[in-house]
Amino acid sequence: MKAYLLAPWREAYVRQVFKMKECIFCEAIKLSDDRQALILFRGKNNFIVLNKYPYTPGHLMIAPYRHLARLEEVPSEITNEMMDLLKMSLRILRQTYRPQGFNVGLNLGQCAGAGVVYHYHLHVIPRWSGDANFMPLVAQTKVVIEDLETTFNRLYKFFQQEATKKKS
């Protein structure tokens, strides 16, 4: 028996991304206001940004500053830092949200589910038992219990504390 997981609330986002002429990650790093860009942390080679259409509260992404699509061609210094930022993100998300688990992954290529095909990025999604419900299936509505501003305010201070530690 085949099962299908439907996510109709993502359609508007996917349509918007495919119509965009500019890369959402490249546009975000150009903004001087991290709050407006939803950037939680800026590393040397990568940055951490909230997902504007989260699956759960705390859903963030780690992306390189460089506009790169093919992970296998990326220099180690960029991928090594990405893994360090992943570990930092997991620590902070565990501390602030107390999730029961995480989905961490890359969608490389359009057929693999990448909404932004030419700028690879790593998703970090906190998970709890029962965080998926029937609402998207019966009402085409996604229920997220926290707005982006609240999520940003909740996480930003912890990422900035990490930035301060790295500078000292």
C-alpha positions as a Markdown table, in Angstrom:
| # | Residue | x | y | z |
|---|---|---|---|---|
| 1 | Met | 0.0 | 0.0 | 0.0 |
| 2 | Lys | 1.4 | 3.4 | -1.0 |
| 3 | Ala | 1.1 | 6.3 | 1.4 |
| 4 | Tyr | 1.4 | 10.0 | 0.4 |
| 5 | Leu | 2.2 | 12.8 | 2.7 |
| 6 | Leu | 0.6 | 16.0 | 1.5 |
| 7 | Ala | 1.9 | 19.4 | 2.2 |
| 8 | Pro | -0.5 | 21.7 | 0.3 |
| 9 | Trp | 0.5 | 24.8 | 2.3 |
| 10 | Arg | 3.9 | 24.7 | 0.6 |
| 11 | Glu | 2.5 | 25.2 | -2.9 |
| 12 | Ala | 2.5 | 29.0 | -2.6 |
| 13 | Tyr | 6.1 | 29.0 | -1.4 |
| 14 | Val | 7.3 | 26.6 | -4.2 |
| 15 | Arg | 5.5 | 28.6 | -6.9 |
| 16 | Gln | 7.0 | 31.8 | -5.5 |
| 17 | Val | 10.5 | 30.4 | -5.4 |
| 18 | Phe | 10.4 | 29.1 | -9.0 |
| 19 | Lys | 9.2 | 32.5 | -10.2 |
| 20 | Met | 12.0 | 34.4 | -8.4 |
| 21 | Lys | 14.8 | 35.7 | -10.5 |
| 22 | Glu | 17.1 | 36.2 | -7.5 |
| 23 | Cys | 18.2 | 33.5 | -5.0 |
| 24 | Ile | 16.5 | 33.9 | -1.5 |
| 25 | Phe | 19.8 | 33.1 | 0.2 |
| 26 | Cys | 21.9 | 35.6 | -1.8 |
| 27 | Glu | 19.2 | 38.3 | -1.3 |
| 28 | Ala | 19.1 | 37.6 | 2.5 |
| 29 | Ile | 22.8 | 38.0 | 3.0 |
| 30 | Lys | 22.8 | 41.4 | 1.1 |
| 31 | Leu | 20.4 | 42.8 | 3.7 |
| 32 | Ser | 22.1 | 44.8 | 6.5 |
| 33 | Asp | 19.2 | 44.1 | 8.9 |
| 34 | Asp | 19.6 | 40.5 | 10.2 |
| 35 | Arg | 16.1 | 40.7 | 11.8 |
| 36 | Gln | 14.5 | 41.5 | 8.4 |
| 37 | Ala | 16.5 | 38.8 | 6.7 |
| 38 | Leu | 15.8 | 36.3 | 9.6 |
| 39 | Ile | 19.5 | 35.6 | 9.9 |
| 40 | Leu | 20.4 | 34.2 | 13.3 |
| 41 | Phe | 24.1 | 33.9 | 12.8 |
| 42 | Arg | 26.8 | 34.8 | 10.3 |
| 43 | Gly | 29.9 | 32.6 | 10.2 |
| 44 | Lys | 33.0 | 32.9 | 8.1 |
| 45 | Asn | 31.7 | 30.8 | 5.2 |
| 46 | Asn | 28.0 | 30.0 | 6.1 |
| 47 | Phe | 25.1 | 31.7 | 7.8 |
| 48 | Ile | 22.0 | 30.4 | 9.7 |
| 49 | Val | 18.6 | 31.7 | 8.7 |
| 50 | Leu | 15.1 | 30.9 | 9.8 |
| 51 | Asn | 12.8 | 29.2 | 7.2 |
| 52 | Lys | 10.0 | 31.6 | 6.3 |
| 53 | Tyr | 7.7 | 28.6 | 5.8 |
| 54 | Pro | 8.6 | 26.4 | 8.7 |
| 55 | Tyr | 7.4 | 22.8 | 9.3 |
| 56 | Thr | 7.8 | 23.4 | 13.0 |
| 57 | Pro | 8.9 | 26.2 | 15.3 |
| 58 | Gly | 12.7 | 26.6 | 15.1 |
| 59 | His | 13.0 | 25.3 | 11.6 |
| 60 | Leu | 16.2 | 26.8 | 10.3 |
| 61 | Met | 18.6 | 26.5 | 7.4 |
| 62 | Ile | 22.4 | 26.7 | 7.1 |
| 63 | Ala | 23.6 | 28.0 | 3.8 |
| 64 | Pro | 27.0 | 29.1 | 2.4 |
| 65 | Tyr | 27.6 | 32.7 | 1.4 |
| 66 | Arg | 28.7 | 31.4 | -2.0 |
| 67 | His | 26.0 | 30.6 | -4.5 |
| 68 | Leu | 26.8 | 26.9 | -4.9 |
| 69 | Ala | 24.6 | 24.0 | -6.1 |
| 70 | Arg | 26.9 | 21.0 | -6.2 |
| 71 | Leu | 27.9 | 19.9 | -2.7 |
| 72 | Glu | 30.6 | 17.6 | -4.0 |
| 73 | Glu | 32.5 | 20.5 | -5.5 |
| 74 | Val | 32.5 | 22.7 | -2.3 |
| 75 | Pro | 35.8 | 23.3 | -0.5 |
| 76 | Ser | 36.2 | 21.5 | 2.9 |
| 77 | Glu | 36.5 | 24.7 | 4.8 |
| 78 | Ile | 32.9 | 25.6 | 3.9 |
| 79 | Thr | 31.4 | 22.1 | 4.6 |
| 80 | Asn | 33.4 | 21.7 | 7.8 |
| 81 | Glu | 32.1 | 25.0 | 9.1 |
| 82 | Met | 28.5 | 24.0 | 8.0 |
| 83 | Met | 28.8 | 20.9 | 10.2 |
| 84 | Asp | 30.1 | 23.0 | 13.1 |
| 85 | Leu | 27.1 | 25.4 | 12.7 |
| 86 | Leu | 24.8 | 22.3 | 12.6 |
| 87 | Lys | 26.2 | 21.1 | 16.0 |
| 88 | Met | 25.8 | 24.7 | 17.4 |
| 89 | Ser | 22.2 | 24.8 | 16.1 |
| 90 | Leu | 21.3 | 21.5 | 17.6 |
| 91 | Arg | 22.6 | 22.6 | 21.0 |
| 92 | Ile | 20.7 | 25.8 | 20.9 |
| 93 | Leu | 17.5 | 24.2 | 19.6 |
| 94 | Arg | 17.7 | 21.5 | 22.3 |
| 95 | Gln | 18.2 | 24.2 | 25.0 |
| 96 | Thr | 15.4 | 26.5 | 23.8 |
| 97 | Tyr | 12.7 | 24.1 | 22.4 |
| 98 | Arg | 13.5 | 20.8 | 24.0 |
| 99 | Pro | 12.5 | 18.8 | 20.9 |
| 100 | Gln | 12.3 | 15.0 | 21.0 |
| 101 | Gly | 14.3 | 14.7 | 17.7 |
| 102 | Phe | 15.4 | 16.4 | 14.6 |
| 103 | Asn | 15.2 | 16.1 | 10.8 |
| 104 | Val | 18.4 | 17.3 | 9.3 |
| 105 | Gly | 18.9 | 17.2 | 5.6 |
| 106 | Leu | 19.8 | 18.5 | 2.1 |
| 107 | Asn | 17.5 | 18.4 | -0.9 |
| 108 | Leu | 19.9 | 18.5 | -3.8 |
| 109 | Gly | 18.1 | 19.2 | -7.1 |
| 110 | Gln | 14.5 | 20.0 | -8.0 |
| 111 | Cys | 13.3 | 16.3 | -8.2 |
| 112 | Ala | 14.8 | 15.8 | -4.7 |
| 113 | Gly | 12.5 | 18.5 | -3.3 |
| 114 | Ala | 14.8 | 21.5 | -3.4 |
| 115 | Gly | 12.8 | 24.7 | -3.5 |
| 116 | Val | 16.0 | 26.6 | -4.1 |
| 117 | Val | 17.9 | 24.5 | -6.6 |
| 118 | Tyr | 21.1 | 26.4 | -7.2 |
| 119 | His | 22.1 | 27.4 | -3.7 |
| 120 | Tyr | 22.4 | 24.3 | -1.5 |
| 121 | His | 21.4 | 24.6 | 2.1 |
| 122 | Leu | 20.9 | 22.3 | 5.1 |
| 123 | His | 17.6 | 22.1 | 6.9 |
| 124 | Val | 17.4 | 21.7 | 10.6 |
| 125 | Ile | 13.9 | 20.9 | 11.8 |
| 126 | Pro | 13.1 | 20.2 | 15.5 |
| 127 | Arg | 10.5 | 17.4 | 15.9 |
| 128 | Trp | 8.1 | 16.3 | 18.6 |
| 129 | Ser | 5.8 | 13.2 | 18.7 |
| 130 | Gly | 2.5 | 14.3 | 17.3 |
| 131 | Asp | 3.8 | 17.5 | 15.7 |
| 132 | Ala | 2.1 | 16.5 | 12.4 |
| 133 | Asn | -1.7 | 16.6 | 12.5 |
| 134 | Phe | -4.7 | 16.2 | 10.2 |
| 135 | Met | -5.1 | 20.0 | 9.5 |
| 136 | Pro | -3.0 | 20.1 | 6.3 |
| 137 | Leu | -4.9 | 17.1 | 4.9 |
| 138 | Val | -8.5 | 18.1 | 5.6 |
| 139 | Ala | -8.3 | 21.9 | 5.7 |
| 140 | Gln | -5.1 | 22.6 | 3.6 |
| 141 | Thr | -3.9 | 24.6 | 6.6 |
| 142 | Lys | -0.7 | 24.3 | 8.5 |
| 143 | Val | -0.8 | 25.0 | 12.2 |
| 144 | Val | 2.5 | 26.4 | 13.5 |
| 145 | Ile | 2.3 | 27.4 | 17.1 |
| 146 | Glu | 4.8 | 30.3 | 17.0 |
| 147 | Asp | 5.2 | 33.2 | 14.6 |
| 148 | Leu | 8.6 | 34.0 | 13.0 |
| 149 | Glu | 9.2 | 37.1 | 15.0 |
| 150 | Thr | 8.8 | 35.1 | 18.3 |
| 151 | Thr | 11.1 | 32.4 | 17.0 |
| 152 | Phe | 13.7 | 34.9 | 15.9 |
| 153 | Asn | 13.6 | 36.7 | 19.3 |
| 154 | Arg | 13.8 | 33.4 | 21.1 |
| 155 | Leu | 16.8 | 32.1 | 19.2 |
| 156 | Tyr | 18.8 | 35.2 | 18.2 |
| 157 | Lys | 20.2 | 35.9 | 21.7 |
| 158 | Phe | 21.6 | 32.4 | 21.9 |
| 159 | Phe | 23.2 | 32.5 | 18.5 |
| 160 | Gln | 24.7 | 35.9 | 19.3 |
| 161 | Gln | 26.2 | 34.5 | 22.6 |
| 162 | Glu | 27.9 | 31.8 | 20.4 |
| 163 | Ala | 29.2 | 34.5 | 18.1 |
| 164 | Thr | 30.7 | 36.4 | 21.1 |
| 165 | Lys | 32.3 | 33.2 | 22.3 |
| 166 | Lys | 33.9 | 32.6 | 18.9 |
| 167 | Lys | 35.4 | 36.1 | 18.8 |
| 168 | Ser | 37.0 | 35.7 | 22.2 |
